[in-house]
Every structure is written in C-alpha cells, then in structure tokens.
Amino acid sequence: MKEINVAVTGGAGQIAYSLLPRLVSGETFGKGVKVNLRLIEIPQVVEKLEGTIMELIDCGFDETGNLLATADIEEGVKDADWVLLVGSIPRGIVIDGKKIEERSDLLRINGGIFTDQGEAIGRLAKSDCKILVVGNPANTNALIGMTKAQNTGQQWFAMTALDANRAKAQLAIKAGKDISEVTNMVIWGNHSPTMYPDPYNALIAGQSAADVINDENWIENEYLPLVQQRGKAVIDARGASSAASAANAAIDTVKSIESKTPEGDWFSAAVASDGSYGIPEGIIFGYPLRSDGNGNVEIVQGVELNEFAKSKIEVTTQELKEEKEAVKDLL
C-alpha cells in the first residue's frame, strides 16, 4: 500500500479534531493510501494528543498508518509530503496580561512561530512537500514560512477555501439553487475582511452568478459584507471561531490540489504572486487555481475583472503590502 506522511500543527485544537479523522479515513488521499500522521503541539498540551490518537485508532480506518504525537517541529515535519499548519495564536487570547485583538499584534506573534516552522520544513520536509497554512493571518504567515523555508521545490498555500465555501453558499441561498450548481468561485486577495469573493465570475448552472441573481445592490451592500464578516458572525454566535467548517475547507483544499481540476472550473487558494493580474510579486495572494492532479498547480489566466472587482482587489492588495511591511524584519 502506498504511504504518505502528513504533519499537522495545532493537533489538539478544535479544527484538528474535525480534520484528523478525514485525513486518515481514505477520503482525502484516496483508498489504498496509508497516511502516517504526525500531530504537533506545544509542550503544555502535547499529552492531550494521546487521547486523540486513541480515538483515531478506534475509528478503525484501513488507511490509518503510524500515528505520532510530538512537541518537536523537526520530528514532526521530517520527510513530510504534506504539512498542514493549523496552529496559531488566535485573536482574543490574553498574553502577558494583554488581550490580543489587533491584526498587527497577531502578525507579530504568529510571525515568530512561522519563522521557526518554515525553517524546519524547508530543511527537513520532502523537497516536493506541499504546505497549507490555515492559522491566521494565513497569507502573511505563509509568506514568512515560505521565505524562511528557502526551498523552491516546496509549494506553499494559504487557505481561502473556507471563504469560497461561504461565498458559494450565500449565492446558492440567494438564487434559490443547490450549492452543487455553484462553480468557479474565487477569493481574490487576503483571508481577511478585505477579501473579494467574486460573484461575477462564479457560475450558477453555467451562468454568471451576478446575472442569475440580478441584484447589484444586494451584491455590493449585503453579499460582500456577509461573506467578509462571516468569521466574526460565527464567533459571535457560538463563542468560538469556525472549527468544523475550517477543517472541511482544509480537506477541500488538499483534495483540490491532489486531484485534476474539472475542465473549465478552478479552485481558490492563496499562493505566491507571480505578477498575474497586476498583483505585485512578494506577497501571498488569493487566485483562481487549477491542478493537473500530478502535483502541478497554476494560476488561471484570462479571468475578466470589471471595475468594481478591480477596486476591491486593490484594497486587499494594499492590505497585504502593509502586512508584509509590518513583518519585514522576519522576512
């Protein structure tokens, strides 16, 4: 049986609890692929992972391989084919008596974490390893990690699939259609409230979602804020950030990268800009992507953007440039 090594940081967290069984069940990497799972946590909570490992064993999946719990990032990522960087310091946590609320504070605190993780991944993970950053601020965390890895054969992604799934769901609800009819959704830019979920290039049963809905006021004044602020709405409603939906989005992203993209469609994730669509190089930017199913992912070219879209993309681009400037000493 083929084997694959997958490392997951934040292994004792809520997202990981929903994520891990789906990694070793055969769903994500396919039936007949044994998944060796390395769960990485901070020393204070690494013991909790033993219970998680017991549960994974008790699921009885044929594809479950070796299971390891560790507080050592180097042990966790050694020879990894995939690394899912789920763990990060969340907004609202109290550190040294200060409640962390500002995005700028998150950038500084998490930046230090992703510096060490990136260096270890670049040096010890496989040369063609794929890395998905889930922990926020995901785009700039990915930029820091990728920069420190200094391994051009490895591919770094920041997750925007959660935003894309939210965006597709809201379009389907508004149009009175099944979500399975919504395709070609892309989140341009940052995984933040400046993101641009594109309703003009998204399709509902093959037709522009914006044309199907035919309500510009709703798109500009209700739909965009609804998607952009959905994460906050979840926190307000359940008293905690998205977990099950975030885990689902991570699985969706891995599967999209591992599988050939259907003809005419694309998926959403953030990658290092190569200058496409006028976005400056040197930032991790959300694009429409396509995979050939053999490990090669490319930015889809030729997507038409109207003036409204361009104005929104400029805003999210500027935010990413400012985030990069805020952590320039870490790059």
Buried (B, 14 or more C-beta within 10 A) or exposed (E): EEEBBBBBBBBBBBBBBBBBBBBBBBBBBBEEBBBBBBBBBEEEEBEBBEEBBEEBEEEEBEBBBEBBBBBEBBBBBBEBBBBBBBBBBBBEEEEEEEEBEEBBBBBBBBBEBBBEBBBBBBBBBBEEBBBBBBBBBBBBBBBBBBBBBEBEEBBBBBBBBBBBBBBBBBBBEBBEBEEEBBBBBBBBBBBBBBBBBBBBBBBBEEEBBBEBBEBEEBBEEEBBEBBBEBBEEBBEEEEEBBBEBBBBBBBBBBBBBBEEBEEEBBBBBBBBBEEBBEBEEBBBBBBBBBBEEEEEBBBBEEBEBEEBBEEBBBBBBEBBBEBBEBBEEBB
